[in-house]
Amino acid sequence: MAKYQEVYAILKREVERFSSVYIVIDALDELTENDDRARVFIEALSKLTHAQSTKVHVLATSRSQRSLLPRASMIQIVASMDEIFNFIQHAISQGISISTDLSDQVRSDRTLQKSLVGAISKHASGLFLLSKDPHHRSLALRILSWLFHNVRPLTLRELRHALTVRQGDKDMDDERLDAEDLFVPCCHGLVSIEQGTQIFRLVHYTVQQYLDENRSILLPDAEALVLRTCLTYLSFNEFNRGRCKFETLDTAPVTDYAKGTRVAKRRFLPHRLAKFPFLQYAASNWGRHAVGEVGMTYRNEILVFLRNAMLLESAAQVHDRNLLYSRAKSEESTDRIRRNLPLFVAVSFGLDHTTTASLTGLDGIDVDATYGKDRITVPHHAVETGNAGLSRVLL
């Protein structure tokens, strides 16, 4: 890393080449005082502007009112009522209205427009979402809910499936899939799609901050929505068939082909994952969305899922195949794994003690059963995952 003297020397040498210098720094708030590189740059720049105050002029933009530049004058820039009004007028003229039903009334009623501007300005706090067609607004809020609460970034295909799921669904309704090219426009610049990876993200970390500060207003049921969606998706009829027999495309027995037997595509895990792109995320992360208050609220739904051996085995095959290790050794070992899998999965995700402890009463549960290549028990796994208190409850 360049030292302070080196950075200062470089800046000083460049400045001396000109009679007057203007330096523009965008997003200064993204630098932190604990970042050594930022500190070196700011100190060198501050010394330079102090030594040559009539020659060097610095303009920095920042969302924070705390300046990292000493002796800097601050100007707060906020959209005026006229600017917001002009923006809304332009949006309305382009066909983006508050609601389909109110479209004509908003266009023709200037008093209503002013009232609308006042209401938006009052709650804007520097960032506002223009209300839209009810379906677009609902879609935008659901997209933001997922991007705010996801455990890992979602691809466009994963998100598209997640947004289509409704509570009680037993299969994908392809007719309900929203058009992919609608996702970004309906969020009005707050989200973006990475080229190549097709990963969906919030466009800037300040959007995350704003949603966090206003989650009770904008996304009051987001955590519940995410958990319900994962559990509903994992409970599709397809997964009630249990795990896939073949985990790769080249593992079907040669004898099946020799006999001319056609192996159904659904028996291959890669085909299942391709057909249900949200399966990987839901199976690997549903439990992480089931902690805290939302987990206790949906305890019954969680227990119903955990007690369904076929659904749980389908999810476990995708999430952690080590849980099903040696499942093919015998019929007895397969049954034992199915009986104890609910408890092991609950402990793996760190579900609340009441939910987990209630599983110990299931018929055939054995807390001393071992799993995986390391042959660990459930209480041992609870300690490994930092849940020693639960380990004591189980013992």
Secondary structure, DSSP 8 states (H G I E B T S, - for coil): ---HHHHHHHHHHHHTTSSSEEEEES-GGGS-TT-HHHHHHHHHHHHHHHHTTTTEEEEE--SSSS-SSTT---------HHHHHHHHHHHHHTT--S-TTTHHHHHH-HHHHHHHHHHHHHHHTT-------HHHHHHHHHHHHHHHH-SS-EEHHHHHHHHH--TT--S--GGG---GGGHHHHTTTSEEE-TTT-EEEESSHHHHHHHHHTHHHH-TTHHHHHHHHHHHHHTSGGGGG-S-SBSSTT-S-HHHHHTT----GGGBHHHHHHH-TTHHHHHHHGGGGS-HHHHHHTHHHHHHHHT-HHHHHHHHHHH-GGGGTTTTS-HHHHHHHHHHHHHHHHHHHT--HHHHHHHTTSTT--TT-EETTTTEEHHHHHHHTT-HHHHHHH-
